Amino acid sequence: MSPDTPETKIPDDSPIVLFDGVCNLCNGFVQFLVPRDTDEQFYFASLQSDVATQLLAEHGLPTDELESIVLIEGEDCYVKSAAVIRIASILGGVYALLRPFRFVPRRVRDWVYDLVAANRYRLFGKKDQCMMPTGNVQQRFLE
């Protein structure tokens, strides 16, 4: 781990999922992911956090108006459908069945992703503030 601030350490070697902390769909995805990540490999940060801003900037991604799940894995960065497919691959098991979708042209995959993302607040709602994790999961959420 490399220190970021005295309060926050950003793991160098663990996958980090960046998500829209006020989006119900994105929060639902994280809530789906946490119990299935039995090896506790993933760390999480909302796109609205300072940690996410720093990670996005380090990987050359926009730090504002990003409407996507982002997976940071070491020096690699995945966005939109590529992030979802890579997360499923890391989870393994039945979720790894999504791997073959990486052969679908990214333009097609991301068109579907963008369609859902553009309507996510209308379809799934929006929170007034970011989700606050509890229990042993809290240590995997970066602030």
C-alpha positions as CSV (number, residue, x, y, z in Angstrom):
1,M,0.0,0.0,0.0
2,S,1.1,3.5,-0.7
3,P,0.0,6.3,1.6
4,D,-2.3,9.0,0.2
5,T,-3.2,11.0,3.2
6,P,-2.7,10.1,6.9
7,E,-6.3,8.9,7.0
8,T,-6.5,7.0,3.7
9,K,-4.2,4.4,2.2
10,I,-4.9,3.5,-1.4
11,P,-4.0,-0.1,-2.1
12,D,-1.5,-0.6,-5.0
13,D,-2.2,-4.2,-5.6
14,S,-6.0,-4.7,-5.1
15,P,-8.7,-3.9,-7.6
16,I,-10.6,-0.7,-6.7
17,V,-14.2,-0.1,-7.9
18,L,-15.2,3.5,-8.4
19,F,-18.9,4.1,-8.5
20,D,-21.5,6.9,-8.5
21,G,-22.2,7.1,-4.7
22,V,-25.6,8.8,-5.2
23,C,-26.9,6.4,-7.9
24,N,-29.2,3.6,-6.6
25,L,-28.2,1.3,-9.5
26,C,-24.5,1.8,-8.8
27,N,-25.0,1.3,-5.1
28,G,-27.1,-1.8,-5.8
29,F,-24.2,-3.1,-7.9
30,V,-21.8,-2.6,-5.0
31,Q,-24.3,-4.2,-2.6
32,F,-24.4,-7.1,-5.0
33,L,-20.7,-7.3,-5.3
34,V,-19.7,-7.2,-1.6
35,P,-21.2,-10.5,-0.4
36,R,-20.0,-12.3,-3.6
37,D,-16.4,-11.1,-3.1
38,T,-15.7,-13.8,-0.5
39,D,-11.9,-13.3,-0.8
40,E,-12.4,-9.6,0.0
41,Q,-10.3,-8.5,-3.0
42,F,-12.2,-5.4,-4.0
43,Y,-11.9,-1.9,-2.5
44,F,-14.5,0.7,-3.2
45,A,-14.7,4.5,-3.5
46,S,-17.5,6.8,-4.7
47,L,-16.7,8.9,-7.7
48,Q,-17.5,11.9,-5.5
49,S,-14.6,11.2,-3.2
50,D,-11.2,12.7,-3.1
51,V,-9.6,9.2,-3.5
52,A,-11.6,8.7,-6.8
53,T,-10.6,12.1,-8.1
54,Q,-6.9,11.3,-7.4
55,L,-7.1,7.8,-9.0
56,L,-9.0,9.1,-12.1
57,A,-6.4,11.9,-12.6
58,E,-3.5,9.4,-12.2
59,H,-5.1,7.2,-14.9
60,G,-5.8,10.1,-17.3
61,L,-9.6,9.9,-16.9
62,P,-11.9,12.9,-16.5
63,T,-12.5,13.8,-12.8
64,D,-15.9,15.4,-13.4
65,E,-19.0,14.2,-15.3
66,L,-17.8,10.6,-15.4
67,E,-20.9,8.4,-15.6
68,S,-19.4,5.0,-15.3
69,I,-18.3,2.2,-13.1
70,V,-14.5,2.3,-13.2
71,L,-12.2,-0.5,-12.1
72,I,-8.6,0.4,-11.2
73,E,-6.4,-2.6,-11.1
74,G,-2.7,-1.7,-10.7
75,E,-1.7,0.3,-13.7
76,D,-4.8,-0.9,-15.7
77,C,-8.0,0.9,-15.8
78,Y,-11.4,-0.3,-17.1
79,V,-14.5,1.7,-17.7
80,K,-18.1,1.0,-18.6
81,S,-18.8,-2.5,-19.9
82,A,-15.1,-3.4,-19.8
83,A,-15.1,-2.7,-16.0
84,V,-18.2,-4.9,-15.5
85,I,-16.7,-7.8,-17.5
86,R,-13.4,-7.5,-15.7
87,I,-15.1,-7.4,-12.2
88,A,-17.1,-10.5,-13.2
89,S,-13.9,-12.3,-14.3
90,I,-12.2,-11.5,-11.0
91,L,-15.1,-12.8,-9.1
92,G,-15.0,-16.1,-11.1
93,G,-17.5,-18.8,-10.8
94,V,-20.7,-18.3,-12.6
95,Y,-19.9,-14.6,-13.1
96,A,-17.0,-15.5,-15.3
97,L,-19.6,-16.5,-17.9
98,L,-19.6,-12.8,-18.8
99,R,-16.0,-13.1,-20.1
100,P,-17.0,-13.9,-23.7
101,F,-18.8,-10.6,-23.9
102,R,-15.4,-9.0,-24.2
103,F,-15.4,-10.2,-27.8
104,V,-18.5,-8.2,-28.5
105,P,-17.2,-4.9,-30.0
106,R,-16.7,-2.3,-27.3
107,R,-18.7,0.2,-29.2
108,V,-21.8,-2.1,-29.0
109,R,-21.3,-3.0,-25.4
110,D,-20.7,0.6,-24.4
111,W,-23.8,1.8,-26.3
112,V,-25.9,-0.4,-24.1
113,Y,-24.0,0.7,-21.0
114,D,-24.4,4.3,-22.0
115,L,-28.2,3.9,-22.6
116,V,-28.6,2.5,-19.1
117,A,-26.3,5.1,-17.5
118,A,-28.1,8.0,-19.2
119,N,-31.4,6.9,-17.7
120,R,-30.2,5.4,-14.4
121,Y,-31.5,8.2,-12.1
122,R,-34.9,8.2,-13.8
123,L,-35.2,4.4,-13.7
124,F,-33.5,3.6,-10.4
125,G,-33.5,6.8,-8.4
126,K,-30.9,8.9,-6.7
127,K,-29.8,9.3,-3.1
128,D,-29.2,12.6,-1.4
129,Q,-25.8,11.4,-0.2
130,C,-23.3,8.6,-0.7
131,M,-23.8,5.2,0.9
132,M,-22.1,4.8,4.2
133,P,-20.8,1.2,4.6
134,T,-21.0,-0.6,7.9
135,G,-19.4,-3.5,9.7
136,N,-16.3,-5.2,8.3
137,V,-17.0,-3.9,4.8
138,Q,-16.3,-0.4,6.0
139,Q,-12.5,-1.0,5.9
140,R,-12.7,-1.7,2.2
141,F,-14.3,1.7,1.4
142,L,-11.8,4.4,0.6
143,E,-12.6,8.0,1.6
